[in-house]
Amino acid sequence: MSMEDYDYLFKIVLIGNAGVGKTCLVRRFTQLQIWDTAGQERFRSITQSYYRSANALILTYDITCEDSFRCLPEWLREIEQYANTTVVTILVGEIAFHIL
């Protein structure tokens, strides 16, 4: 769909380690275009390209996983490096529930 199909179009990118609950967070929303990124290192360059035109970034981590919390500064550095300076950044701590 093009921008003409909407009154407003906000590009929101979810970032964070793999398994911290990004996809679960997306499934809670309806009528939103949310780009759910892979948290693995091998996809990092693809994820970085999403930052440039994002209106908002939702940085997620698993509150039961200290390692995902320790990775937050790395994700924040990426945001500073690749995102627009006016991007809204939201930090969300979740308990990751793995959907089978």
Rosetta silent file (secondary structure, phi, psi, omega in degrees, C-alpha in Angstrom):
SEQUENCE: MSMEDYDYLFKIVLIGNAGVGKTCLVRRFTQLQIWDTAGQERFRSITQSYYRSANALILTYDITCEDSFRCLPEWLREIEQYANTTVVTILVGEIAFHIL
SCORE:     score description
SCORE:     0.000 S_00000001
   1 L     0.000  149.133  179.838    0.000    0.000    0.000 S_00000001
   2 L   -99.020  169.608 -179.898    1.142    3.526   -0.657 S_00000001
   3 H   -59.652  -28.389 -179.172    1.061    6.569    1.612 S_00000001
   4 H   -65.726  -19.243 -178.646   -2.022    7.784   -0.298 S_00000001
   5 H   -79.001   -5.719 -174.429   -4.035    4.888    1.169 S_00000001
   6 L  -132.870  152.021  169.471   -3.741    6.287    4.717 S_00000001
   7 L   -73.270  -39.631  178.800   -4.325    9.535    6.548 S_00000001
   8 L  -138.318  140.499  174.201   -1.221    8.768    8.604 S_00000001
   9 L  -132.692  116.968  178.622    1.465    6.163    8.173 S_00000001
  10 L  -112.915  126.526  176.739    3.979    5.633   10.973 S_00000001
  11 L   -93.832  117.594 -178.747    6.830    3.199   10.486 S_00000001
  12 E  -117.659  128.568 -178.189    7.650    1.568   13.826 S_00000001
  13 E  -112.531  126.313  175.331   10.591   -0.808   14.134 S_00000001
  14 E   -92.109  126.738  179.093   10.839   -3.335   16.981 S_00000001
  15 E  -129.882  158.687  179.877   14.405   -4.111   17.994 S_00000001
  16 L   147.442  169.947 -179.133   16.010   -6.226   20.693 S_00000001
  17 L   -59.760  159.101  175.436   17.619   -9.607   21.216 S_00000001
  18 L   -63.961  138.140  174.050   16.044  -12.747   19.793 S_00000001
  19 L    82.076   12.103 -178.225   13.413  -14.275   22.070 S_00000001
  20 L   -92.488   -5.016  175.868   12.661  -11.205   24.226 S_00000001
  21 L   113.042   16.183 -179.582    9.019  -10.887   23.134 S_00000001
  22 H   -60.809  -48.948 -178.309    9.022   -8.601   20.079 S_00000001
  23 H   -64.282  -38.874  176.882    6.642  -10.789   18.089 S_00000001
  24 H   -61.160  -39.199  178.361    4.313  -11.204   21.086 S_00000001
  25 H   -64.388  -42.330  178.869    4.166   -7.423   21.397 S_00000001
  26 H   -60.176  -41.342 -176.364    3.270   -7.066   17.703 S_00000001
  27 H   -66.705  -13.828  177.765    0.433   -9.563   18.046 S_00000001
  28 L   -80.121  -16.257 -175.411   -1.221   -7.329   20.662 S_00000001
  29 L  -102.274  151.782  173.325   -1.776   -4.555   18.104 S_00000001
  30 L  -128.909  155.805  178.572   -4.233   -4.298   15.240 S_00000001
  31 L    55.075   38.237  175.697   -4.326   -1.994   12.236 S_00000001
  32 L  -127.602  145.528  170.974   -0.669   -1.094   12.608 S_00000001
  33 L   -98.235  102.598 -178.993    2.237   -1.534   10.258 S_00000001
  34 E  -118.173  129.477  179.423    4.948   -2.774   12.603 S_00000001
  35 E   -94.628  106.244 -178.637    8.257   -4.093   11.319 S_00000001
  36 E   -89.624  111.165 -174.421    9.277   -6.953   13.612 S_00000001
  37 L   -92.444  155.100  173.858   13.028   -7.421   13.194 S_00000001
  38 L   -76.358  141.447 -178.070   15.150  -10.488   13.812 S_00000001
  39 L   -90.902   -5.382 -176.650   17.408  -10.093   16.835 S_00000001
  40 L   -73.139  148.449 -178.460   20.231  -12.285   15.563 S_00000001
  41 H   -56.883  -37.580 -175.685   23.587  -10.702   14.688 S_00000001
  42 H   -65.429  -18.455  178.495   23.521  -12.016   11.101 S_00000001
  43 H  -100.071    2.599 -172.944   20.452   -9.857   10.352 S_00000001
  44 H   -56.968  -42.065 -178.186   21.826   -6.715   12.018 S_00000001
  45 H   -65.727  -33.404  176.614   22.719   -4.905    8.759 S_00000001
  46 H   -67.753  -46.030  179.558   19.184   -5.430    7.444 S_00000001
  47 H   -58.601  -42.503 -178.845   17.692   -4.141   10.694 S_00000001
  48 H   -59.469  -34.659  179.765   19.892   -1.032   10.579 S_00000001
  49 H   -67.699  -24.288  177.852   18.461   -0.081    7.179 S_00000001
  50 H   -71.225  -28.246 -174.532   14.959    0.005    8.736 S_00000001
  51 H   -60.633  -38.263 -169.369   15.982    2.676   11.247 S_00000001
  52 L   -55.151  -43.005 -175.740   16.428    5.510    8.727 S_00000001
  53 L  -106.042   12.063 -179.205   12.768    6.049    7.876 S_00000001
  54 L   -74.434  141.252  172.824   11.220    4.861   11.146 S_00000001
  55 L   -86.174  -27.091 -179.987    8.916    7.206   13.054 S_00000001
  56 E  -150.134  151.319  174.761    9.360    5.197   16.247 S_00000001
  57 E  -125.909  129.737  175.966   11.559    2.424   17.593 S_00000001
  58 E  -108.946  109.148 -178.863   10.396    0.068   20.309 S_00000001
  59 E   -92.870  118.322 -174.715   13.426   -1.436   22.028 S_00000001
  60 E  -112.708  150.765  173.218   12.427   -4.613   23.856 S_00000001
  61 E  -149.212  158.881 -179.668   14.144   -6.816   26.388 S_00000001
  62 E   -91.807  118.685 -176.910   13.155   -9.778   28.555 S_00000001
  63 L   -67.752  -13.510  177.702   12.966   -8.747   32.223 S_00000001
  64 L   -96.486    2.269 -176.624   13.809  -12.321   33.225 S_00000001
  65 L  -125.488  102.588 -177.663   16.980  -12.393   31.083 S_00000001
  66 H   -60.099  -33.781 -179.823   19.864  -10.278   32.342 S_00000001
  67 H   -61.196  -41.326  179.462   21.777  -10.796   29.081 S_00000001
  68 H   -66.417  -33.070  176.329   19.049   -9.079   27.052 S_00000001
  69 H   -67.946  -41.408 -179.984   19.162   -6.136   29.502 S_00000001
  70 H   -65.808  -21.719  178.998   22.953   -5.893   29.184 S_00000001
  71 L   -81.507   -9.715 -177.121   22.603   -5.626   25.389 S_00000001
  72 H   -55.488  -44.515  179.008   20.482   -2.448   25.631 S_00000001
  73 H   -58.546  -35.192  178.014   23.462   -0.034   25.343 S_00000001
  74 H   -64.760  -44.703  177.603   24.496   -1.756   22.099 S_00000001
  75 H   -63.457  -40.383  179.186   20.995   -1.332   20.663 S_00000001
  76 H   -64.505  -37.445  175.867   20.924    2.310   21.797 S_00000001
  77 H   -62.171  -40.573  177.389   24.245    2.969   20.032 S_00000001
  78 H   -62.325  -42.538  178.606   22.745    1.560   16.831 S_00000001
  79 H   -59.654  -47.674  179.345   19.741    3.837   17.195 S_00000001
  80 H   -60.414  -36.753 -176.113   22.010    6.859   17.635 S_00000001
  81 H   -77.932  -39.467 -169.363   24.085    5.846   14.626 S_00000001
  82 H  -110.638  -22.373 -175.133   21.387    4.872   12.110 S_00000001
  83 L   -87.655  159.322  173.348   18.051    6.441   13.118 S_00000001
  84 L   -62.674  146.149 -177.284   16.752    9.908   12.405 S_00000001
  85 L   -67.833  -15.291  179.929   17.446   12.315   15.285 S_00000001
  86 L   -97.733    4.108 -177.191   13.695   12.934   15.717 S_00000001
  87 L   -64.926  140.917  175.038   12.749    9.260   16.088 S_00000001
  88 E   -85.731  126.950  179.467   10.693    8.354   19.154 S_00000001
  89 E  -115.584  127.997 -177.895   12.362    5.542   21.107 S_00000001
  90 E  -120.969  131.048  177.450   10.360    3.474   23.588 S_00000001
  91 E  -101.134  126.397 -178.853   11.886    0.927   25.973 S_00000001
  92 E  -126.206  120.886  172.799    9.652   -2.044   26.834 S_00000001
  93 E   -95.876  126.883 -177.033   10.558   -4.729   29.374 S_00000001
  94 E  -128.358  164.901  165.479    8.583   -7.923   28.846 S_00000001
  95 L  -102.133  116.324 -174.558    8.406  -11.477   30.053 S_00000001
  96 L   -74.600  122.904  173.589    8.937  -13.478   26.879 S_00000001
  97 L  -108.259  122.236 -177.564    6.322  -16.138   26.274 S_00000001
  98 L   -87.863  119.627 -179.089    7.308  -18.512   23.527 S_00000001
  99 L   -89.611  126.004 -179.593    4.401  -19.347   21.266 S_00000001
 100 L   -97.027    0.000    0.000    4.565  -22.838   19.798 S_00000001
